[in-house]
Amino acid sequence: MTYDNALEYIHSFLKFGSKPGLERIEALLEKLGNPQKNLRIVHVAGTNGKGSVSTMLSNIFRAEGKKTGLFTSPYIIDFCERIQVDGEMIPHEKLSSLTEKIKPIVEELNSEGIEPTEFEIITAMAFDFYNQENCDIVVLEVGLGGLLDSTNVVEKPLASVITSISFDHTDVLGNTLTEIAEQKCGIIKNDSITVAYPFQELEVIRKIRETAKERNNALFVPDLSLLEIEECTLEKTTVKYKGIEITLHLFGEHQIYNMLTAVETAMRLGISDEAIQKGIENTGMPARVEFLARDVVLDGGHNESGTEMMSKVLSLFEENTVVVSMMADKDVENSVKNLSTNAKIMIATECSNPRAMKAEELEKICGKYCKETYALSNPFEAIDKAFEITKEKLVAVCGSLYLASEIREYLKNKIV
Protein backbone atom coordinates (compact mmCIF):
# COMPACT_ATOMS: atom_id res chain seq x y z
CA MET A 1 0.00 0.00 0.00
CA THR A 2 1.41 3.39 -0.99
CA TYR A 3 1.17 6.47 1.23
CA ASP A 4 -1.45 8.00 -1.06
CA ASN A 5 -3.44 4.74 -0.93
CA ALA A 6 -3.22 4.81 2.87
CA LEU A 7 -4.52 8.38 3.07
CA GLU A 8 -7.32 7.58 0.63
CA TYR A 9 -8.35 4.60 2.75
CA ILE A 10 -8.24 6.56 6.03
CA HIS A 11 -10.18 9.49 4.59
CA SER A 12 -12.84 7.15 3.18
CA PHE A 13 -14.15 6.85 6.74
CA LEU A 14 -14.97 10.56 6.92
CA LYS A 15 -18.44 9.54 5.76
CA PHE A 16 -19.10 8.16 9.24
CA GLY A 17 -18.44 11.60 10.72
CA SER A 18 -17.84 12.05 14.44
CA LYS A 19 -19.66 9.49 16.59
CA PRO A 20 -19.25 9.84 20.37
CA GLY A 21 -18.64 6.64 22.30
CA LEU A 22 -15.81 4.25 23.09
CA GLU A 23 -17.15 0.89 21.90
CA ARG A 24 -15.61 1.15 18.41
CA ILE A 25 -12.15 2.29 19.53
CA GLU A 26 -12.11 -0.33 22.27
CA ALA A 27 -12.93 -3.04 19.74
CA LEU A 28 -10.14 -1.82 17.44
CA LEU A 29 -7.58 -1.69 20.23
CA GLU A 30 -8.58 -5.10 21.58
CA LYS A 31 -7.72 -6.66 18.22
CA LEU A 32 -4.41 -4.74 18.18
CA GLY A 33 -3.49 -6.12 21.60
CA ASN A 34 -4.41 -3.00 23.59
CA PRO A 35 -1.14 -1.13 22.95
CA GLN A 36 -2.38 1.89 24.94
CA LYS A 37 -2.09 -0.11 28.16
CA ASN A 38 1.71 -0.17 27.79
CA LEU A 39 2.01 3.62 27.53
CA ARG A 40 2.55 6.39 30.10
CA ILE A 41 0.24 9.17 28.99
CA VAL A 42 -0.41 12.85 29.70
CA HIS A 43 -3.95 13.51 28.47
CA VAL A 44 -4.91 17.04 27.32
CA ALA A 45 -8.48 18.32 26.82
CA GLY A 46 -10.04 21.77 26.45
CA THR A 47 -11.63 24.13 23.94
CA ASN A 48 -8.66 26.32 23.07
CA GLY A 49 -4.93 25.86 23.58
CA LYS A 50 -4.83 22.03 23.48
CA GLY A 51 -2.39 21.97 20.60
CA SER A 52 -0.11 24.61 22.09
CA VAL A 53 -0.01 23.02 25.54
CA SER A 54 0.50 19.54 24.08
CA THR A 55 3.37 20.72 21.87
CA MET A 56 5.05 22.55 24.76
CA LEU A 57 4.78 19.48 26.97
CA SER A 58 6.18 17.26 24.24
CA ASN A 59 9.18 19.57 23.83
CA ILE A 60 9.75 19.71 27.59
CA PHE A 61 9.75 15.92 27.92
CA ARG A 62 12.09 15.61 24.95
CA ALA A 63 14.46 18.12 26.56
CA GLU A 64 14.46 15.90 29.65
CA GLY A 65 15.70 13.05 27.45
CA LYS A 66 12.44 11.11 27.31
CA LYS A 67 11.37 9.44 24.07
CA THR A 68 8.12 11.31 23.54
CA GLY A 69 5.06 10.62 21.44
CA LEU A 70 2.72 13.46 20.48
CA PHE A 71 -0.80 12.93 19.15
CA THR A 72 -2.43 16.12 17.93
CA SER A 73 -4.87 17.50 15.35
CA PRO A 74 -5.61 18.94 12.95
CA TYR A 75 -2.50 19.08 10.81
CA ILE A 76 -1.32 22.22 9.01
CA ILE A 77 1.17 21.01 6.39
CA ASP A 78 1.36 17.20 6.37
CA PHE A 79 -1.18 14.62 7.61
CA CYS A 80 1.60 12.82 9.48
CA GLU A 81 2.01 15.80 11.81
CA ARG A 82 -0.79 14.21 13.81
CA ILE A 83 1.42 11.32 14.96
CA GLN A 84 4.94 12.30 16.08
CA VAL A 85 7.82 10.83 18.05
CA ASP A 86 10.54 13.13 19.34
CA GLY A 87 9.33 15.95 17.11
CA GLU A 88 9.48 13.85 13.93
CA MET A 89 6.36 12.94 11.99
CA ILE A 90 5.57 9.28 11.53
CA PRO A 91 7.30 8.30 8.24
CA HIS A 92 4.96 7.96 5.26
CA GLU A 93 5.97 4.35 4.75
CA LYS A 94 5.25 3.55 8.41
CA LEU A 95 1.77 5.08 8.16
CA SER A 96 1.22 2.91 5.09
CA SER A 97 2.25 -0.29 6.90
CA LEU A 98 0.09 0.54 9.92
CA THR A 99 -2.84 1.14 7.58
CA GLU A 100 -2.27 -2.24 5.94
CA LYS A 101 -2.22 -3.82 9.39
CA ILE A 102 -5.44 -2.22 10.61
CA LYS A 103 -7.44 -2.55 7.37
CA PRO A 104 -8.51 -6.21 7.82
CA ILE A 105 -9.40 -5.48 11.44
CA VAL A 106 -11.62 -2.58 10.39
CA GLU A 107 -13.25 -4.70 7.69
CA GLU A 108 -13.95 -7.45 10.23
CA LEU A 109 -15.56 -4.94 12.60
CA ASN A 110 -17.58 -3.45 9.75
CA SER A 111 -18.98 -6.90 8.99
CA GLU A 112 -20.12 -7.06 12.61
CA GLY A 113 -21.90 -3.71 12.33
CA ILE A 114 -19.16 -1.82 14.19
CA GLU A 115 -18.11 1.00 11.88
CA PRO A 116 -15.05 2.93 13.11
CA THR A 117 -14.68 6.60 12.19
CA GLU A 118 -11.61 8.17 10.62
CA PHE A 119 -10.46 9.63 13.95
CA GLU A 120 -10.86 6.32 15.75
CA ILE A 121 -8.72 4.55 13.14
CA ILE A 122 -6.02 7.23 13.39
CA THR A 123 -6.10 7.05 17.20
CA ALA A 124 -5.70 3.27 17.20
CA MET A 125 -2.79 3.45 14.74
CA ALA A 126 -1.12 6.11 16.88
CA PHE A 127 -1.29 3.96 20.01
CA ASP A 128 0.13 1.03 18.05
CA PHE A 129 2.98 3.17 16.70
CA TYR A 130 3.93 4.65 20.09
CA ASN A 131 3.97 1.16 21.59
CA GLN A 132 6.18 -0.15 18.78
CA GLU A 133 8.52 2.80 19.27
CA ASN A 134 8.76 2.12 23.03
CA CYS A 135 7.96 5.72 23.92
CA ASP A 136 8.77 6.76 27.49
CA ILE A 137 5.80 9.13 27.55
CA VAL A 138 2.97 10.16 25.22
CA VAL A 139 1.21 13.52 25.12
CA LEU A 140 -2.30 12.75 23.93
CA GLU A 141 -4.53 15.58 22.69
CA VAL A 142 -8.28 14.98 22.78
CA GLY A 143 -10.11 15.24 19.46
CA LEU A 144 -13.56 16.39 20.58
CA GLY A 145 -14.82 16.82 24.13
CA GLY A 146 -13.19 14.24 26.37
CA LEU A 147 -15.62 11.84 28.04
CA LEU A 148 -16.69 10.10 24.83
CA ASP A 149 -13.66 10.97 22.69
CA SER A 150 -11.77 8.01 21.23
CA THR A 151 -8.59 9.01 23.10
CA ASN A 152 -10.41 8.42 26.40
CA VAL A 153 -9.44 4.77 26.64
CA VAL A 154 -6.59 5.84 28.93
CA GLU A 155 -7.11 4.07 32.25
CA LYS A 156 -4.74 6.06 34.46
CA PRO A 157 -2.89 9.04 32.96
CA LEU A 158 0.21 10.51 34.56
CA ALA A 159 -1.74 13.78 34.48
CA SER A 160 -4.99 15.11 33.06
CA VAL A 161 -4.60 18.62 31.68
CA ILE A 162 -7.62 20.89 31.13
CA THR A 163 -6.90 23.93 28.94
CA SER A 164 -9.20 26.93 28.41
CA ILE A 165 -12.87 25.93 28.17
CA SER A 166 -15.45 27.96 26.25
CA PHE A 167 -18.36 27.44 23.87
CA ASP A 168 -17.71 25.23 20.84
CA HIS A 169 -19.34 22.10 19.37
CA THR A 170 -22.43 22.84 21.47
CA ASP A 171 -24.51 20.41 19.37
CA VAL A 172 -22.39 17.57 20.75
CA LEU A 173 -20.99 18.81 24.06
CA GLY A 174 -23.89 20.81 25.52
CA ASN A 175 -25.29 24.32 25.60
CA THR A 176 -23.86 25.47 28.94
CA LEU A 177 -20.28 25.82 30.12
CA THR A 178 -21.00 23.36 32.92
CA GLU A 179 -22.15 20.72 30.43
CA ILE A 180 -19.12 21.34 28.21
CA ALA A 181 -16.75 21.24 31.20
CA GLU A 182 -18.31 17.95 32.29
CA GLN A 183 -17.40 16.44 28.91
CA LYS A 184 -13.84 17.79 29.10
CA CYS A 185 -13.45 16.52 32.67
CA GLY A 186 -14.26 13.03 31.43
CA ILE A 187 -10.52 12.52 30.96
CA ILE A 188 -9.89 12.85 34.71
CA LYS A 189 -9.34 9.35 36.11
CA ASN A 190 -9.08 8.05 39.67
CA ASP A 191 -5.94 8.56 41.77
CA SER A 192 -3.95 10.81 39.45
CA ILE A 193 -3.32 14.57 39.16
CA THR A 194 -5.15 17.30 37.25
CA VAL A 195 -3.71 20.59 36.01
CA ALA A 196 -6.01 23.38 34.83
CA TYR A 197 -5.52 26.54 32.78
CA PRO A 198 -5.37 29.55 35.14
CA PHE A 199 -8.29 31.53 33.67
CA GLN A 200 -11.60 29.65 33.64
CA GLU A 201 -15.17 30.80 34.06
CA LEU A 202 -16.53 30.21 37.58
CA GLU A 203 -18.84 27.34 36.59
CA VAL A 204 -15.97 25.69 34.70
CA ILE A 205 -13.49 25.72 37.57
CA ARG A 206 -16.24 24.51 39.90
CA LYS A 207 -16.81 21.49 37.69
CA ILE A 208 -13.07 20.81 37.41
CA ARG A 209 -12.63 21.04 41.20
CA GLU A 210 -15.68 18.86 41.82
CA THR A 211 -14.54 16.18 39.38
CA ALA A 212 -10.96 16.18 40.66
CA LYS A 213 -12.19 15.75 44.22
CA GLU A 214 -14.62 12.94 43.27
CA ARG A 215 -11.81 11.05 41.54
CA ASN A 216 -9.17 11.61 44.20
CA ASN A 217 -7.01 13.89 42.06
CA ALA A 218 -4.77 16.61 43.39
CA LEU A 219 -5.72 19.74 41.39
CA PHE A 220 -3.03 22.23 40.42
CA VAL A 221 -3.66 25.65 38.86
CA PRO A 222 -0.77 27.98 37.95
CA ASP A 223 -0.30 30.69 40.59
CA LEU A 224 -0.39 33.99 38.70
CA SER A 225 0.94 35.87 41.73
CA LEU A 226 4.27 34.13 41.04
CA LEU A 227 4.40 35.30 37.41
CA GLU A 228 6.63 38.21 36.38
CA ILE A 229 6.61 39.38 32.77
CA GLU A 230 10.06 40.79 31.99
CA GLU A 231 9.82 41.40 28.21
CA CYS A 232 7.08 41.12 25.62
CA THR A 233 7.66 41.72 21.89
CA LEU A 234 6.42 40.20 18.63
CA GLU A 235 9.50 37.98 18.62
CA LYS A 236 9.50 36.68 22.19
CA THR A 237 8.13 36.92 25.69
CA THR A 238 10.38 36.44 28.71
CA VAL A 239 8.85 35.69 32.10
CA LYS A 240 9.81 34.43 35.52
CA TYR A 241 7.62 31.80 37.13
CA LYS A 242 8.43 30.26 40.47
CA GLY A 243 11.94 31.66 40.10
CA ILE A 244 12.60 30.15 36.66
CA GLU A 245 13.28 32.49 33.72
CA ILE A 246 11.46 31.21 30.63
CA THR A 247 11.51 32.52 27.06
CA LEU A 248 8.46 31.89 24.87
CA HIS A 249 8.31 32.45 21.11
CA LEU A 250 4.53 32.13 20.72
CA PHE A 251 2.80 35.50 20.62
CA GLY A 252 -0.24 36.53 22.62
CA GLU A 253 -1.32 36.82 26.25
CA HIS A 254 -3.17 33.49 26.00
CA GLN A 255 0.05 31.73 25.08
CA ILE A 256 1.61 32.88 28.34
CA TYR A 257 -1.20 31.12 30.20
CA ASN A 258 -0.92 28.06 27.97
CA MET A 259 2.78 28.02 28.77
CA LEU A 260 2.09 28.21 32.52
CA THR A 261 -0.30 25.27 32.20
CA ALA A 262 2.41 23.20 30.51
CA VAL A 263 5.07 24.34 32.98
CA GLU A 264 2.90 23.55 36.00
CA THR A 265 2.21 20.07 34.59
CA ALA A 266 5.90 19.42 33.99
CA MET A 267 6.83 20.61 37.48
CA ARG A 268 4.26 18.29 39.06
CA LEU A 269 5.73 15.39 37.09
CA GLY A 270 9.22 16.11 38.42
CA ILE A 271 10.76 17.54 35.24
CA SER A 272 13.92 19.61 35.71
CA ASP A 273 13.93 23.42 35.42
CA GLU A 274 16.50 23.20 32.63
CA ALA A 275 14.29 20.92 30.52
CA ILE A 276 11.29 23.20 31.09
CA GLN A 277 13.27 26.25 29.94
CA LYS A 278 14.70 24.49 26.89
CA GLY A 279 11.41 22.86 25.89
CA ILE A 280 9.43 26.11 25.98
CA GLU A 281 12.13 28.08 24.18
CA ASN A 282 12.20 25.47 21.40
CA THR A 283 8.43 25.59 20.84
CA GLY A 284 7.08 27.11 17.66
CA MET A 285 3.69 26.44 16.10
CA PRO A 286 2.34 27.20 12.65
CA ALA A 287 -0.91 29.19 12.42
CA ARG A 288 -1.09 30.13 16.10
CA VAL A 289 -0.73 33.92 15.86
CA GLU A 290 2.20 33.15 13.56
CA PHE A 291 3.94 36.26 12.27
CA LEU A 292 5.35 35.25 8.91
CA ALA A 293 6.61 38.83 8.64
CA ARG A 294 6.16 41.85 10.89
CA ASP A 295 3.09 42.86 8.89
CA VAL A 296 1.66 39.41 8.01
CA VAL A 297 0.03 37.17 10.62
CA LEU A 298 -1.65 33.78 10.24
CA ASP A 299 -3.97 32.34 12.87
CA GLY A 300 -6.30 29.35 12.99
CA GLY A 301 -8.52 30.41 15.93
CA HIS A 302 -12.01 29.35 14.86
CA ASN A 303 -14.49 30.01 17.66
CA GLU A 304 -15.56 33.06 19.65
CA SER A 305 -12.99 32.51 22.38
CA GLY A 306 -10.15 31.87 19.93
CA THR A 307 -10.97 34.88 17.78
CA GLU A 308 -11.31 37.03 20.90
CA MET A 309 -7.64 36.26 21.59
CA MET A 310 -6.81 37.21 18.00
CA SER A 311 -8.76 40.44 18.48
CA LYS A 312 -6.26 41.49 21.15
CA VAL A 313 -3.45 41.03 18.62
CA LEU A 314 -5.31 42.97 15.91
CA SER A 315 -5.92 45.82 18.35
CA LEU A 316 -2.16 46.46 18.37
CA PHE A 317 -2.25 47.48 14.69
CA GLU A 318 -4.18 50.10 12.71
CA GLU A 319 -6.26 49.66 9.56
CA ASN A 320 -5.84 45.91 9.19
CA THR A 321 -6.75 43.91 6.11
CA VAL A 322 -8.35 40.67 7.27
CA VAL A 323 -8.77 37.59 5.06
CA VAL A 324 -11.24 35.29 6.77
CA SER A 325 -12.84 31.88 6.28
CA MET A 326 -15.14 30.23 8.81
CA MET A 327 -16.90 26.92 9.18
CA ALA A 328 -20.66 27.48 8.90
CA ASP A 329 -21.31 25.50 12.11
CA LYS A 330 -19.21 27.87 14.24
CA ASP A 331 -20.28 31.07 16.00
CA VAL A 332 -19.58 33.05 12.86
CA GLU A 333 -21.26 36.29 13.93
CA ASN A 334 -19.25 36.85 17.11
CA SER A 335 -16.06 35.48 15.60
CA VAL A 336 -16.24 37.88 12.65
CA LYS A 337 -16.99 40.73 15.04
CA ASN A 338 -13.79 39.89 16.94
CA LEU A 339 -11.72 39.60 13.76
CA SER A 340 -12.99 42.97 12.51
CA THR A 341 -10.94 44.75 15.17
CA ASN A 342 -9.27 47.74 13.45
CA ALA A 343 -10.17 46.23 10.08
CA LYS A 344 -10.22 48.68 7.19
CA ILE A 345 -10.86 45.86 4.71
CA MET A 346 -12.27 42.34 5.16
CA ILE A 347 -12.04 39.70 2.44
CA ALA A 348 -14.31 36.69 2.88
CA THR A 349 -13.10 33.45 1.33
CA GLU A 350 -13.54 29.66 1.55
CA CYS A 351 -11.35 26.68 2.23
CA SER A 352 -12.01 23.30 0.64
CA ASN A 353 -13.75 21.82 3.69
CA PRO A 354 -17.41 21.11 2.88
CA ARG A 355 -18.44 22.75 6.18
CA ALA A 356 -16.99 26.11 5.09
CA MET A 357 -19.43 29.00 4.86
CA LYS A 358 -19.82 30.37 1.34
CA ALA A 359 -17.79 33.51 0.76
CA GLU A 360 -20.86 35.54 -0.26
CA GLU A 361 -22.68 34.66 2.98
CA LEU A 362 -19.60 35.38 5.06
CA GLU A 363 -19.12 38.76 3.34
CA LYS A 364 -22.61 39.83 4.41
CA ILE A 365 -21.65 39.26 8.03
CA CYS A 366 -18.31 41.03 7.54
CA GLY A 367 -20.23 43.98 6.11
CA LYS A 368 -21.89 44.57 9.48
CA TYR A 369 -18.52 45.36 11.04
CA CYS A 370 -16.40 46.71 8.19
CA LYS A 371 -17.21 49.23 5.45
CA GLU A 372 -15.01 47.77 2.69
CA THR A 373 -15.56 44.05 2.03
CA TYR A 374 -14.98 41.55 -0.76
CA ALA A 375 -16.05 37.96 -1.43
CA LEU A 376 -13.51 35.76 -3.23
CA SER A 377 -14.23 32.05 -2.91
CA ASN A 378 -10.74 31.08 -4.10
CA PRO A 379 -8.43 31.57 -1.07
CA PHE A 380 -5.35 32.17 -3.21
CA GLU A 381 -7.13 34.95 -5.09
CA ALA A 382 -8.20 36.36 -1.72
CA ILE A 383 -4.56 36.44 -0.58
CA ASP A 384 -3.51 38.11 -3.84
CA LYS A 385 -6.23 40.73 -3.40
CA ALA A 386 -5.13 41.44 0.16
CA PHE A 387 -1.53 42.07 -0.88
CA GLU A 388 -2.64 44.12 -3.87
CA ILE A 389 -4.72 46.58 -1.85
CA THR A 390 -2.73 46.70 1.39
CA LYS A 391 0.23 49.01 1.71
CA GLU A 392 2.29 49.22 4.91
CA LYS A 393 -0.52 47.79 7.04
CA LEU A 394 -1.12 44.44 8.66
CA VAL A 395 -2.50 41.55 6.59
CA ALA A 396 -4.18 39.01 8.88
CA VAL A 397 -5.36 35.63 7.57
CA CYS A 398 -7.56 33.90 10.12
CA GLY A 399 -10.73 32.08 11.14
CA SER A 400 -9.87 28.48 10.30
CA LEU A 401 -7.03 25.99 10.69
CA TYR A 402 -8.27 24.41 7.45
CA LEU A 403 -7.70 27.71 5.65
CA ALA A 404 -4.28 28.07 7.29
CA SER A 405 -3.31 24.59 6.13
CA GLU A 406 -4.25 25.35 2.52
CA ILE A 407 -2.61 28.75 2.11
CA ARG A 408 0.35 28.85 4.53
CA GLU A 409 3.04 27.96 2.00
CA TYR A 410 1.48 30.25 -0.62
CA LEU A 411 1.40 33.06 1.91
CA LYS A 412 5.06 32.53 2.83
CA ASN A 413 6.03 32.67 -0.85
CA LYS A 414 4.13 35.93 -1.28
CA ILE A 415 6.25 37.49 1.43
CA VAL A 416 9.49 36.32 -0.17
PyMOL commands that set and color helices and strands:
alter all, ss='L'
color gray80, all
select helices_A, chain A and resi 3-16+23-31+35-38+50-63+79-82+92-111+118-132+170-173+177-187+202-214+224-226+253-268+273-281+304-314+332-339+359-366+379-389+401-415
alter helices_A, ss='H'
color red, helices_A
select strands_A, chain A and resi 41-45+68-71+83-85+88-89+137-141+159-162+193-196+218-220+227-232+237-241+244-248+290-293+296-298+320-324+343-348+372-375+395-398
alter strands_A, ss='S'
color yellow, strands_A
deselect
rebuild
show_as cartoon
